[in-house]
Amino acid sequence: MKYYLEQHCPTVGQKMGRALRKMEVEQGLSGGAPGAPIAYHVICHLTFDSAEAFQAAFAPHADTIMADIPRYTSLQPVIQISEVKI
């Protein structure tokens, strides 16, 4: 988590530049019931004006960003593009 927060996230922010409006990181603590396992260890929300803005900012740096992942986890990341409704 230390590497993720202190190295990876700042690198992503720098690479995404002004297209990145906001970054929020959640660390999973437990499932919905007491003692239940977490569904996700970490969820990172990156906010852009549009899916196209994300793609334009991410594509030139995708190899660099993705190559950094093994430095903080052996898990395969799940990427989802969503539209915020409220």
HTML snippet that shows the backbone in 3Dmol.js (N, CA, C, O; Angstrom):
<script src="https://3Dmol.org/build/3Dmol-min.js"></script>
<div id="view" style="width:600px;height:400px;position:relative"></div>
<script>
const pdb = `
ATOM      1  N   MET A   1       0.836  -1.197   0.000  1.00  0.00           N
ATOM      2  CA  MET A   1       0.000   0.000   0.000  1.00  0.00           C
ATOM      3  C   MET A   1       0.870   1.246   0.000  1.00  0.00           C
ATOM      4  O   MET A   1       0.550   2.236  -0.657  1.00  0.00           O
ATOM      5  N   LYS A   2       1.974   1.192   0.742  1.00  0.00           N
ATOM      6  CA  LYS A   2       2.873   2.334   0.805  1.00  0.00           C
ATOM      7  C   LYS A   2       3.403   2.674  -0.593  1.00  0.00           C
ATOM      8  O   LYS A   2       3.380   3.834  -1.006  1.00  0.00           O
ATOM      9  N   TYR A   3       3.877   1.658  -1.316  1.00  0.00           N
ATOM     10  CA  TYR A   3       4.375   1.899  -2.670  1.00  0.00           C
ATOM     11  C   TYR A   3       3.256   2.424  -3.566  1.00  0.00           C
ATOM     12  O   TYR A   3       3.452   3.366  -4.334  1.00  0.00           O
ATOM     13  N   TYR A   4       2.089   1.809  -3.459  1.00  0.00           N
ATOM     14  CA  TYR A   4       0.953   2.211  -4.286  1.00  0.00           C
ATOM     15  C   TYR A   4       0.629   3.694  -4.095  1.00  0.00           C
ATOM     16  O   TYR A   4       0.456   4.436  -5.062  1.00  0.00           O
ATOM     17  N   LEU A   5       0.552   4.107  -2.829  1.00  0.00           N
ATOM     18  CA  LEU A   5       0.172   5.493  -2.523  1.00  0.00           C
ATOM     19  C   LEU A   5       1.297   6.491  -2.778  1.00  0.00           C
ATOM     20  O   LEU A   5       1.045   7.612  -3.220  1.00  0.00           O
ATOM     21  N   GLU A   6       2.531   6.092  -2.502  1.00  0.00           N
ATOM     22  CA  GLU A   6       3.646   7.042  -2.585  1.00  0.00           C
ATOM     23  C   GLU A   6       4.353   7.051  -3.937  1.00  0.00           C
ATOM     24  O   GLU A   6       5.017   8.028  -4.284  1.00  0.00           O
ATOM     25  N   GLN A   7       4.215   5.967  -4.702  1.00  0.00           N
ATOM     26  CA  GLN A   7       4.917   5.898  -5.985  1.00  0.00           C
ATOM     27  C   GLN A   7       3.958   5.762  -7.173  1.00  0.00           C
ATOM     28  O   GLN A   7       3.968   6.585  -8.089  1.00  0.00           O
ATOM     29  N   HIS A   8       3.134   4.717  -7.143  1.00  0.00           N
ATOM     30  CA  HIS A   8       2.287   4.436  -8.302  1.00  0.00           C
ATOM     31  C   HIS A   8       1.261   5.544  -8.559  1.00  0.00           C
ATOM     32  O   HIS A   8       1.175   6.067  -9.671  1.00  0.00           O
ATOM     33  N   CYS A   9       0.497   5.896  -7.545  1.00  0.00           N
ATOM     34  CA  CYS A   9      -0.547   6.911  -7.738  1.00  0.00           C
ATOM     35  C   CYS A   9       0.020   8.253  -8.199  1.00  0.00           C
ATOM     36  O   CYS A   9      -0.536   8.851  -9.121  1.00  0.00           O
ATOM     37  N   PRO A  10       1.099   8.749  -7.600  1.00  0.00           N
ATOM     38  CA  PRO A  10       1.667   9.999  -8.118  1.00  0.00           C
ATOM     39  C   PRO A  10       2.156   9.881  -9.562  1.00  0.00           C
ATOM     40  O   PRO A  10       2.052  10.834 -10.334  1.00  0.00           O
ATOM     41  N   THR A  11       2.689   8.712  -9.926  1.00  0.00           N
ATOM     42  CA  THR A  11       3.121   8.509 -11.310  1.00  0.00           C
ATOM     43  C   THR A  11       1.933   8.555 -12.251  1.00  0.00           C
ATOM     44  O   THR A  11       1.990   9.193 -13.302  1.00  0.00           O
ATOM     45  N   VAL A  12       0.853   7.879 -11.873  1.00  0.00           N
ATOM     46  CA  VAL A  12      -0.360   7.901 -12.694  1.00  0.00           C
ATOM     47  C   VAL A  12      -0.863   9.334 -12.826  1.00  0.00           C
ATOM     48  O   VAL A  12      -1.201   9.771 -13.926  1.00  0.00           O
ATOM     49  N   GLY A  13      -0.916  10.061 -11.729  1.00  0.00           N
ATOM     50  CA  GLY A  13      -1.369  11.452 -11.773  1.00  0.00           C
ATOM     51  C   GLY A  13      -0.518  12.308 -12.684  1.00  0.00           C
ATOM     52  O   GLY A  13      -1.040  13.126 -13.442  1.00  0.00           O
ATOM     53  N   GLN A  14       0.784  12.127 -12.616  1.00  0.00           N
ATOM     54  CA  GLN A  14       1.698  12.901 -13.460  1.00  0.00           C
ATOM     55  C   GLN A  14       1.502  12.543 -14.932  1.00  0.00           C
ATOM     56  O   GLN A  14       1.478  13.427 -15.789  1.00  0.00           O
ATOM     57  N   LYS A  15       1.362  11.254 -15.227  1.00  0.00           N
ATOM     58  CA  LYS A  15       1.196  10.813 -16.617  1.00  0.00           C
ATOM     59  C   LYS A  15      -0.141  11.264 -17.197  1.00  0.00           C
ATOM     60  O   LYS A  15      -0.215  11.616 -18.374  1.00  0.00           O
ATOM     61  N   MET A  16      -1.189  11.257 -16.392  1.00  0.00           N
ATOM     62  CA  MET A  16      -2.513  11.648 -16.881  1.00  0.00           C
ATOM     63  C   MET A  16      -2.643  13.157 -17.069  1.00  0.00           C
ATOM     64  O   MET A  16      -3.471  13.622 -17.853  1.00  0.00           O
ATOM     65  N   GLY A  17      -1.836  13.905 -16.360  1.00  0.00           N
ATOM     66  CA  GLY A  17      -1.818  15.353 -16.534  1.00  0.00           C
ATOM     67  C   GLY A  17      -3.135  16.012 -16.165  1.00  0.00           C
ATOM     68  O   GLY A  17      -3.864  15.548 -15.288  1.00  0.00           O
ATOM     69  N   ARG A  18      -3.417  17.096 -16.853  1.00  0.00           N
ATOM     70  CA  ARG A  18      -4.599  17.910 -16.545  1.00  0.00           C
ATOM     71  C   ARG A  18      -5.912  17.223 -16.879  1.00  0.00           C
ATOM     72  O   ARG A  18      -6.971  17.661 -16.431  1.00  0.00           O
ATOM     73  N   ALA A  19      -5.855  16.154 -17.660  1.00  0.00           N
ATOM     74  CA  ALA A  19      -7.086  15.416 -17.991  1.00  0.00           C
ATOM     75  C   ALA A  19      -7.672  14.751 -16.752  1.00  0.00           C
ATOM     76  O   ALA A  19      -8.885  14.562 -16.659  1.00  0.00           O
ATOM     77  N   LEU A  20      -6.802  14.392 -15.791  1.00  0.00           N
ATOM     78  CA  LEU A  20      -7.256  13.764 -14.558  1.00  0.00           C
ATOM     79  C   LEU A  20      -7.823  14.829 -13.628  1.00  0.00           C
ATOM     80  O   LEU A  20      -7.103  15.719 -13.176  1.00  0.00           O
ATOM     81  N   ARG A  21      -9.116  14.731 -13.350  1.00  0.00           N
ATOM     82  CA  ARG A  21      -9.788  15.721 -12.503  1.00  0.00           C
ATOM     83  C   ARG A  21      -9.667  15.404 -11.014  1.00  0.00           C
ATOM     84  O   ARG A  21      -9.560  16.309 -10.186  1.00  0.00           O
ATOM     85  N   LYS A  22      -9.686  14.095 -10.675  1.00  0.00           N
ATOM     86  CA  LYS A  22      -9.642  13.705  -9.266  1.00  0.00           C
ATOM     87  C   LYS A  22      -9.206  12.245  -9.171  1.00  0.00           C
ATOM     88  O   LYS A  22      -9.513  11.435 -10.045  1.00  0.00           O
ATOM     89  N   MET A  23      -8.483  11.923  -8.092  1.00  0.00           N
ATOM     90  CA  MET A  23      -8.101  10.549  -7.793  1.00  0.00           C
ATOM     91  C   MET A  23      -8.464  10.266  -6.335  1.00  0.00           C
ATOM     92  O   MET A  23      -8.110  11.032  -5.439  1.00  0.00           O
ATOM     93  N   GLU A  24      -9.169   9.164  -6.109  1.00  0.00           N
ATOM     94  CA  GLU A  24      -9.514   8.729  -4.754  1.00  0.00           C
ATOM     95  C   GLU A  24      -9.129   7.256  -4.626  1.00  0.00           C
ATOM     96  O   GLU A  24      -9.373   6.464  -5.536  1.00  0.00           O
ATOM     97  N   VAL A  25      -8.531   6.896  -3.500  1.00  0.00           N
ATOM     98  CA  VAL A  25      -8.118   5.518  -3.259  1.00  0.00           C
ATOM     99  C   VAL A  25      -8.833   4.996  -2.020  1.00  0.00           C
ATOM    100  O   VAL A  25      -8.810   5.626  -0.962  1.00  0.00           O
ATOM    101  N   GLU A  26      -9.469   3.838  -2.163  1.00  0.00           N
ATOM    102  CA  GLU A  26     -10.123   3.157  -1.053  1.00  0.00           C
ATOM    103  C   GLU A  26      -9.351   1.873  -0.751  1.00  0.00           C
ATOM    104  O   GLU A  26      -8.983   1.143  -1.672  1.00  0.00           O
ATOM    105  N   GLN A  27      -9.103   1.592   0.524  1.00  0.00           N
ATOM    106  CA  GLN A  27      -8.497   0.331   0.927  1.00  0.00           C
ATOM    107  C   GLN A  27      -9.565  -0.512   1.604  1.00  0.00           C
ATOM    108  O   GLN A  27     -10.176  -0.079   2.581  1.00  0.00           O
ATOM    109  N   GLY A  28      -9.793  -1.731   1.083  1.00  0.00           N
ATOM    110  CA  GLY A  28     -10.808  -2.612   1.642  1.00  0.00           C
ATOM    111  C   GLY A  28     -10.491  -3.012   3.070  1.00  0.00           C
ATOM    112  O   GLY A  28      -9.342  -3.310   3.398  1.00  0.00           O
ATOM    113  N   LEU A  29     -11.513  -3.018   3.924  1.00  0.00           N
ATOM    114  CA  LEU A  29     -11.354  -3.404   5.325  1.00  0.00           C
ATOM    115  C   LEU A  29     -12.074  -4.709   5.643  1.00  0.00           C
ATOM    116  O   LEU A  29     -11.530  -5.562   6.344  1.00  0.00           O
ATOM    117  N   SER A  30     -13.298  -4.871   5.133  1.00  0.00           N
ATOM    118  CA  SER A  30     -14.048  -6.105   5.366  1.00  0.00           C
ATOM    119  C   SER A  30     -15.206  -6.167   4.380  1.00  0.00           C
ATOM    120  O   SER A  30     -15.519  -5.196   3.691  1.00  0.00           O
ATOM    121  N   GLY A  31     -15.830  -7.334   4.335  1.00  0.00           N
ATOM    122  CA  GLY A  31     -17.038  -7.483   3.539  1.00  0.00           C
ATOM    123  C   GLY A  31     -18.221  -6.864   4.268  1.00  0.00           C
ATOM    124  O   GLY A  31     -18.048  -6.209   5.296  1.00  0.00           O
ATOM    125  N   GLY A  32     -19.406  -7.069   3.745  1.00  0.00           N
ATOM    126  CA  GLY A  32     -20.598  -6.460   4.323  1.00  0.00           C
ATOM    127  C   GLY A  32     -20.962  -6.968   5.701  1.00  0.00           C
ATOM    128  O   GLY A  32     -21.506  -6.217   6.511  1.00  0.00           O
ATOM    129  N   ALA A  33     -20.674  -8.230   5.986  1.00  0.00           N
ATOM    130  CA  ALA A  33     -20.959  -8.805   7.299  1.00  0.00           C
ATOM    131  C   ALA A  33     -19.677  -8.815   8.133  1.00  0.00           C
ATOM    132  O   ALA A  33     -18.580  -8.906   7.581  1.00  0.00           O
ATOM    133  N   PRO A  34     -19.807  -8.723   9.453  1.00  0.00           N
ATOM    134  CA  PRO A  34     -18.612  -8.768  10.304  1.00  0.00           C
ATOM    135  C   PRO A  34     -17.760 -10.003  10.010  1.00  0.00           C
ATOM    136  O   PRO A  34     -18.263 -11.127   9.989  1.00  0.00           O
ATOM    137  N   GLY A  35     -16.480  -9.779   9.786  1.00  0.00           N
ATOM    138  CA  GLY A  35     -15.554 -10.871   9.523  1.00  0.00           C
ATOM    139  C   GLY A  35     -15.564 -11.402   8.100  1.00  0.00           C
ATOM    140  O   GLY A  35     -14.765 -12.275   7.764  1.00  0.00           O
ATOM    141  N   ALA A  36     -16.458 -10.889   7.254  1.00  0.00           N
ATOM    142  CA  ALA A  36     -16.517 -11.349   5.860  1.00  0.00           C
ATOM    143  C   ALA A  36     -15.294 -10.832   5.104  1.00  0.00           C
ATOM    144  O   ALA A  36     -14.818  -9.731   5.378  1.00  0.00           O
ATOM    145  N   PRO A  37     -14.789 -11.611   4.163  1.00  0.00           N
ATOM    146  CA  PRO A  37     -13.610 -11.168   3.412  1.00  0.00           C
ATOM    147  C   PRO A  37     -13.936  -9.994   2.493  1.00  0.00           C
ATOM    148  O   PRO A  37     -15.076  -9.812   2.067  1.00  0.00           O
ATOM    149  N   ILE A  38     -12.917  -9.214   2.203  1.00  0.00           N
ATOM    150  CA  ILE A  38     -13.095  -8.074   1.304  1.00  0.00           C
ATOM    151  C   ILE A  38     -13.243  -8.558  -0.137  1.00  0.00           C
ATOM    152  O   ILE A  38     -12.671  -9.578  -0.522  1.00  0.00           O
ATOM    153  N   ALA A  39     -14.002  -7.828  -0.909  1.00  0.00           N
ATOM    154  CA  ALA A  39     -14.142  -8.134  -2.333  1.00  0.00           C
ATOM    155  C   ALA A  39     -12.956  -7.581  -3.118  1.00  0.00           C
ATOM    156  O   ALA A  39     -12.496  -8.203  -4.075  1.00  0.00           O
ATOM    157  N   TYR A  40     -12.464  -6.414  -2.712  1.00  0.00           N
ATOM    158  CA  TYR A  40     -11.345  -5.754  -3.381  1.00  0.00           C
ATOM    159  C   TYR A  40     -10.372  -5.235  -2.340  1.00  0.00           C
ATOM    160  O   TYR A  40     -10.786  -4.663  -1.331  1.00  0.00           O
ATOM    161  N   HIS A  41      -9.097  -5.428  -2.574  1.00  0.00           N
ATOM    162  CA  HIS A  41      -8.069  -4.904  -1.670  1.00  0.00           C
ATOM    163  C   HIS A  41      -8.007  -3.384  -1.768  1.00  0.00           C
ATOM    164  O   HIS A  41      -7.930  -2.682  -0.760  1.00  0.00           O
ATOM    165  N   VAL A  42      -8.041  -2.891  -3.009  1.00  0.00           N
ATOM    166  CA  VAL A  42      -7.957  -1.449  -3.257  1.00  0.00           C
ATOM    167  C   VAL A  42      -8.875  -1.109  -4.414  1.00  0.00           C
ATOM    168  O   VAL A  42      -8.975  -1.859  -5.384  1.00  0.00           O
ATOM    169  N   ILE A  43      -9.538   0.018  -4.304  1.00  0.00           N
ATOM    170  CA  ILE A  43     -10.301   0.580  -5.420  1.00  0.00           C
ATOM    171  C   ILE A  43      -9.785   2.000  -5.620  1.00  0.00           C
ATOM    172  O   ILE A  43      -9.761   2.804  -4.688  1.00  0.00           O
ATOM    173  N   CYS A  44      -9.381   2.289  -6.828  1.00  0.00           N
ATOM    174  CA  CYS A  44      -8.910   3.635  -7.160  1.00  0.00           C
ATOM    175  C   CYS A  44      -9.877   4.242  -8.161  1.00  0.00           C
ATOM    176  O   CYS A  44     -10.110   3.681  -9.231  1.00  0.00           O
ATOM    177  N   HIS A  45     -10.430   5.379  -7.811  1.00  0.00           N
ATOM    178  CA  HIS A  45     -11.348   6.095  -8.693  1.00  0.00           C
ATOM    179  C   HIS A  45     -10.591   7.234  -9.360  1.00  0.00           C
ATOM    180  O   HIS A  45     -10.062   8.118  -8.687  1.00  0.00           O
ATOM    181  N   LEU A  46     -10.546   7.206 -10.675  1.00  0.00           N
ATOM    182  CA  LEU A  46      -9.946   8.292 -11.449  1.00  0.00           C
ATOM    183  C   LEU A  46     -11.082   9.007 -12.169  1.00  0.00           C
ATOM    184  O   LEU A  46     -11.879   8.370 -12.857  1.00  0.00           O
ATOM    185  N   THR A  47     -11.159  10.302 -12.018  1.00  0.00           N
ATOM    186  CA  THR A  47     -12.251  11.070 -12.609  1.00  0.00           C
ATOM    187  C   THR A  47     -11.734  11.893 -13.782  1.00  0.00           C
ATOM    188  O   THR A  47     -10.760  12.637 -13.665  1.00  0.00           O
ATOM    189  N   PHE A  48     -12.415  11.737 -14.918  1.00  0.00           N
ATOM    190  CA  PHE A  48     -12.117  12.475 -16.146  1.00  0.00           C
ATOM    191  C   PHE A  48     -13.416  13.085 -16.656  1.00  0.00           C
ATOM    192  O   PHE A  48     -14.498  12.706 -16.209  1.00  0.00           O
ATOM    193  N   ASP A  49     -13.318  14.005 -17.568  1.00  0.00           N
ATOM    194  CA  ASP A  49     -14.516  14.621 -18.135  1.00  0.00           C
ATOM    195  C   ASP A  49     -15.320  13.653 -18.998  1.00  0.00           C
ATOM    196  O   ASP A  49     -16.532  13.810 -19.148  1.00  0.00           O
ATOM    197  N   SER A  50     -14.640  12.643 -19.570  1.00  0.00           N
ATOM    198  CA  SER A  50     -15.318  11.681 -20.435  1.00  0.00           C
ATOM    199  C   SER A  50     -14.454  10.438 -20.586  1.00  0.00           C
ATOM    200  O   SER A  50     -13.273  10.438 -20.237  1.00  0.00           O
ATOM    201  N   ALA A  51     -15.059   9.380 -21.113  1.00  0.00           N
ATOM    202  CA  ALA A  51     -14.294   8.164 -21.407  1.00  0.00           C
ATOM    203  C   ALA A  51     -13.224   8.465 -22.442  1.00  0.00           C
ATOM    204  O   ALA A  51     -12.122   7.921 -22.382  1.00  0.00           O
ATOM    205  N   GLU A  52     -13.548   9.324 -23.381  1.00  0.00           N
ATOM    206  CA  GLU A  52     -12.579   9.695 -24.421  1.00  0.00           C
ATOM    207  C   GLU A  52     -11.387  10.444 -23.831  1.00  0.00           C
ATOM    208  O   GLU A  52     -10.252  10.256 -24.269  1.00  0.00           O
ATOM    209  N   ALA A  53     -11.647  11.294 -22.835  1.00  0.00           N
ATOM    210  CA  ALA A  53     -10.556  12.018 -22.171  1.00  0.00           C
ATOM    211  C   ALA A  53      -9.646  11.040 -21.444  1.00  0.00           C
ATOM    212  O   ALA A  53      -8.425  11.196 -21.460  1.00  0.00           O
ATOM    213  N   PHE A  54     -10.239  10.022 -20.801  1.00  0.00           N
ATOM    214  CA  PHE A  54      -9.433   8.995 -20.147  1.00  0.00           C
ATOM    215  C   PHE A  54      -8.578   8.267 -21.171  1.00  0.00           C
ATOM    216  O   PHE A  54      -7.369   8.132 -20.981  1.00  0.00           O
ATOM    217  N   GLN A  55      -9.186   7.799 -22.248  1.00  0.00           N
ATOM    218  CA  GLN A  55      -8.454   7.039 -23.259  1.00  0.00           C
ATOM    219  C   GLN A  55      -7.306   7.859 -23.846  1.00  0.00           C
ATOM    220  O   GLN A  55      -6.210   7.336 -24.044  1.00  0.00           O
ATOM    221  N   ALA A  56      -7.548   9.121 -24.122  1.00  0.00           N
ATOM    222  CA  ALA A  56      -6.509   9.978 -24.695  1.00  0.00           C
ATOM    223  C   ALA A  56      -5.350  10.188 -23.725  1.00  0.00           C
ATOM    224  O   ALA A  56      -4.195  10.256 -24.144  1.00  0.00           O
ATOM    225  N   ALA A  57      -5.654  10.290 -22.435  1.00  0.00           N
ATOM    226  CA  ALA A  57      -4.608  10.499 -21.429  1.00  0.00           C
ATOM    227  C   ALA A  57      -3.877   9.199 -21.099  1.00  0.00           C
ATOM    228  O   ALA A  57      -2.667   9.207 -20.871  1.00  0.00           O
ATOM    229  N   PHE A  58      -4.612   8.078 -21.075  1.00  0.00           N
ATOM    230  CA  PHE A  58      -4.039   6.799 -20.666  1.00  0.00           C
ATOM    231  C   PHE A  58      -3.218   6.135 -21.763  1.00  0.00           C
ATOM    232  O   PHE A  58      -2.134   5.617 -21.494  1.00  0.00           O
ATOM    233  N   ALA A  59      -3.715   6.143 -22.983  1.00  0.00           N
ATOM    234  CA  ALA A  59      -3.102   5.379 -24.083  1.00  0.00           C
ATOM    235  C   ALA A  59      -1.599   5.620 -24.248  1.00  0.00           C
ATOM    236  O   ALA A  59      -0.856   4.649 -24.390  1.00  0.00           O
ATOM    237  N   PRO A  60      -1.117   6.867 -24.238  1.00  0.00           N
ATOM    238  CA  PRO A  60       0.320   7.078 -24.441  1.00  0.00           C
ATOM    239  C   PRO A  60       1.185   6.532 -23.299  1.00  0.00           C
ATOM    240  O   PRO A  60       2.386   6.333 -23.481  1.00  0.00           O
ATOM    241  N   HIS A  61       0.595   6.291 -22.136  1.00  0.00           N
ATOM    242  CA  HIS A  61       1.357   5.873 -20.958  1.00  0.00           C
ATOM    243  C   HIS A  61       0.947   4.493 -20.444  1.00  0.00           C
ATOM    244  O   HIS A  61       1.422   4.057 -19.396  1.00  0.00           O
ATOM    245  N   ALA A  62       0.080   3.813 -21.166  1.00  0.00           N
ATOM    246  CA  ALA A  62      -0.466   2.533 -20.709  1.00  0.00           C
ATOM    247  C   ALA A  62       0.636   1.527 -20.382  1.00  0.00           C
ATOM    248  O   ALA A  62       0.579   0.871 -19.343  1.00  0.00           O
ATOM    249  N   ASP A  63       1.629   1.398 -21.247  1.00  0.00           N
ATOM    250  CA  ASP A  63       2.690   0.415 -21.008  1.00  0.00           C
ATOM    251  C   ASP A  63       3.448   0.721 -19.722  1.00  0.00           C
ATOM    252  O   ASP A  63       3.736  -0.190 -18.945  1.00  0.00           O
ATOM    253  N   THR A  64       3.771   1.974 -19.489  1.00  0.00           N
ATOM    254  CA  THR A  64       4.508   2.373 -18.281  1.00  0.00           C
ATOM    255  C   THR A  64       3.673   2.126 -17.030  1.00  0.00           C
ATOM    256  O   THR A  64       4.166   1.571 -16.048  1.00  0.00           O
ATOM    257  N   ILE A  65       2.424   2.534 -17.065  1.00  0.00           N
ATOM    258  CA  ILE A  65       1.539   2.376 -15.904  1.00  0.00           C
ATOM    259  C   ILE A  65       1.310   0.900 -15.604  1.00  0.00           C
ATOM    260  O   ILE A  65       1.402   0.483 -14.449  1.00  0.00           O
ATOM    261  N   MET A  66       1.017   0.115 -16.618  1.00  0.00           N
ATOM    262  CA  MET A  66       0.736  -1.304 -16.413  1.00  0.00           C
ATOM    263  C   MET A  66       1.991  -2.071 -15.985  1.00  0.00           C
ATOM    264  O   MET A  66       1.894  -3.028 -15.218  1.00  0.00           O
ATOM    265  N   ALA A  67       3.153  -1.667 -16.467  1.00  0.00           N
ATOM    266  CA  ALA A  67       4.412  -2.338 -16.098  1.00  0.00           C
ATOM    267  C   ALA A  67       4.757  -2.118 -14.627  1.00  0.00           C
ATOM    268  O   ALA A  67       5.525  -2.891 -14.055  1.00  0.00           O
ATOM    269  N   ASP A  68       4.209  -1.090 -14.017  1.00  0.00           N
ATOM    270  CA  ASP A  68       4.490  -0.797 -12.612  1.00  0.00           C
ATOM    271  C   ASP A  68       3.669  -1.674 -11.662  1.00  0.00           C
ATOM    272  O   ASP A  68       4.028  -1.810 -10.492  1.00  0.00           O
ATOM    273  N   ILE A  69       2.599  -2.257 -12.133  1.00  0.00           N
ATOM    274  CA  ILE A  69       1.680  -3.016 -11.282  1.00  0.00           C
ATOM    275  C   ILE A  69       2.368  -4.147 -10.509  1.00  0.00           C
ATOM    276  O   ILE A  69       2.093  -4.298  -9.319  1.00  0.00           O
ATOM    277  N   PRO A  70       3.239  -4.940 -11.117  1.00  0.00           N
ATOM    278  CA  PRO A  70       3.890  -6.016 -10.349  1.00  0.00           C
ATOM    279  C   PRO A  70       4.764  -5.528  -9.192  1.00  0.00           C
ATOM    280  O   PRO A  70       5.174  -6.334  -8.356  1.00  0.00           O
ATOM    281  N   ARG A  71       5.050  -4.254  -9.129  1.00  0.00           N
ATOM    282  CA  ARG A  71       5.840  -3.722  -8.016  1.00  0.00           C
ATOM    283  C   ARG A  71       5.027  -3.623  -6.724  1.00  0.00           C
ATOM    284  O   ARG A  71       5.606  -3.501  -5.644  1.00  0.00           O
ATOM    285  N   TYR A  72       3.694  -3.673  -6.817  1.00  0.00           N
ATOM    286  CA  TYR A  72       2.889  -3.566  -5.600  1.00  0.00           C
ATOM    287  C   TYR A  72       1.852  -4.678  -5.431  1.00  0.00           C
ATOM    288  O   TYR A  72       1.227  -4.769  -4.375  1.00  0.00           O
ATOM    289  N   THR A  73       1.653  -5.530  -6.450  1.00  0.00           N
ATOM    290  CA  THR A  73       0.694  -6.625  -6.293  1.00  0.00           C
ATOM    291  C   THR A  73       0.959  -7.725  -7.310  1.00  0.00           C
ATOM    292  O   THR A  73       1.525  -7.491  -8.378  1.00  0.00           O
ATOM    293  N   SER A  74       0.537  -8.923  -6.953  1.00  0.00           N
ATOM    294  CA  SER A  74       0.567 -10.039  -7.899  1.00  0.00           C
ATOM    295  C   SER A  74      -0.833 -10.280  -8.473  1.00  0.00           C
ATOM    296  O   SER A  74      -1.022 -11.174  -9.299  1.00  0.00           O
ATOM    297  N   LEU A  75      -1.804  -9.489  -8.037  1.00  0.00           N
ATOM    298  CA  LEU A  75      -3.176  -9.629  -8.512  1.00  0.00           C
ATOM    299  C   LEU A  75      -3.361  -8.939  -9.854  1.00  0.00           C
ATOM    300  O   LEU A  75      -2.678  -7.960 -10.155  1.00  0.00           O
ATOM    301  N   GLN A  76      -4.268  -9.442 -10.644  1.00  0.00           N
ATOM    302  CA  GLN A  76      -4.602  -8.841 -11.935  1.00  0.00           C
ATOM    303  C   GLN A  76      -5.596  -7.694 -11.697  1.00  0.00           C
ATOM    304  O   GLN A  76      -6.646  -7.918 -11.096  1.00  0.00           O
ATOM    305  N   PRO A  77      -5.291  -6.482 -12.151  1.00  0.00           N
ATOM    306  CA  PRO A  77      -6.227  -5.375 -11.932  1.00  0.00           C
ATOM    307  C   PRO A  77      -7.504  -5.541 -12.767  1.00  0.00           C
ATOM    308  O   PRO A  77      -7.498  -6.149 -13.837  1.00  0.00           O
ATOM    309  N   VAL A  78      -8.580  -4.989 -12.245  1.00  0.00           N
ATOM    310  CA  VAL A  78      -9.854  -4.940 -12.954  1.00  0.00           C
ATOM    311  C   VAL A  78     -10.094  -3.472 -13.280  1.00  0.00           C
ATOM    312  O   VAL A  78     -10.120  -2.628 -12.384  1.00  0.00           O
ATOM    313  N   ILE A  79     -10.268  -3.173 -14.554  1.00  0.00           N
ATOM    314  CA  ILE A  79     -10.495  -1.785 -14.967  1.00  0.00           C
ATOM    315  C   ILE A  79     -11.923  -1.672 -15.480  1.00  0.00           C
ATOM    316  O   ILE A  79     -12.374  -2.476 -16.297  1.00  0.00           O
ATOM    317  N   GLN A  80     -12.616  -0.671 -14.992  1.00  0.00           N
ATOM    318  CA  GLN A  80     -13.989  -0.411 -15.432  1.00  0.00           C
ATOM    319  C   GLN A  80     -14.130   1.074 -15.682  1.00  0.00           C
ATOM    320  O   GLN A  80     -13.665   1.896 -14.892  1.00  0.00           O
ATOM    321  N   ILE A  81     -14.766   1.409 -16.773  1.00  0.00           N
ATOM    322  CA  ILE A  81     -15.089   2.815 -17.064  1.00  0.00           C
ATOM    323  C   ILE A  81     -16.567   2.994 -16.785  1.00  0.00           C
ATOM    324  O   ILE A  81     -17.403   2.258 -17.311  1.00  0.00           O
ATOM    325  N   SER A  82     -16.883   3.969 -15.958  1.00  0.00           N
ATOM    326  CA  SER A  82     -18.262   4.216 -15.534  1.00  0.00           C
ATOM    327  C   SER A  82     -18.614   5.684 -15.730  1.00  0.00           C
ATOM    328  O   SER A  82     -17.745   6.538 -15.909  1.00  0.00           O
ATOM    329  N   GLU A  83     -19.897   5.945 -15.692  1.00  0.00           N
ATOM    330  CA  GLU A  83     -20.387   7.325 -15.691  1.00  0.00           C
ATOM    331  C   GLU A  83     -21.021   7.584 -14.338  1.00  0.00           C
ATOM    332  O   GLU A  83     -21.882   6.824 -13.894  1.00  0.00           O
ATOM    333  N   VAL A  84     -20.600   8.654 -13.683  1.00  0.00           N
ATOM    334  CA  VAL A  84     -21.143   9.024 -12.380  1.00  0.00           C
ATOM    335  C   VAL A  84     -22.510   9.674 -12.598  1.00  0.00           C
ATOM    336  O   VAL A  84     -22.653  10.600 -13.397  1.00  0.00           O
ATOM    337  N   LYS A  85     -23.498   9.178 -11.882  1.00  0.00           N
ATOM    338  CA  LYS A  85     -24.882   9.665 -12.062  1.00  0.00           C
ATOM    339  C   LYS A  85     -25.292  10.640 -10.958  1.00  0.00           C
ATOM    340  O   LYS A  85     -26.023  11.591 -11.231  1.00  0.00           O
ATOM    341  N   ILE A  86     -24.850  10.434  -9.743  1.00  0.00           N
ATOM    342  CA  ILE A  86     -25.199  11.371  -8.665  1.00  0.00           C
ATOM    343  C   ILE A  86     -24.013  11.576  -7.755  1.00  0.00           C
ATOM    344  O   ILE A  86     -24.102  12.329  -6.786  1.00  0.00           O
TER     345      ILE A  86
END
`;
const viewer = $3Dmol.createViewer("view");
viewer.addModel(pdb, "pdb");
viewer.setStyle({}, {cartoon: {color: "spectrum"}});
viewer.zoomTo();
viewer.render();
</script>
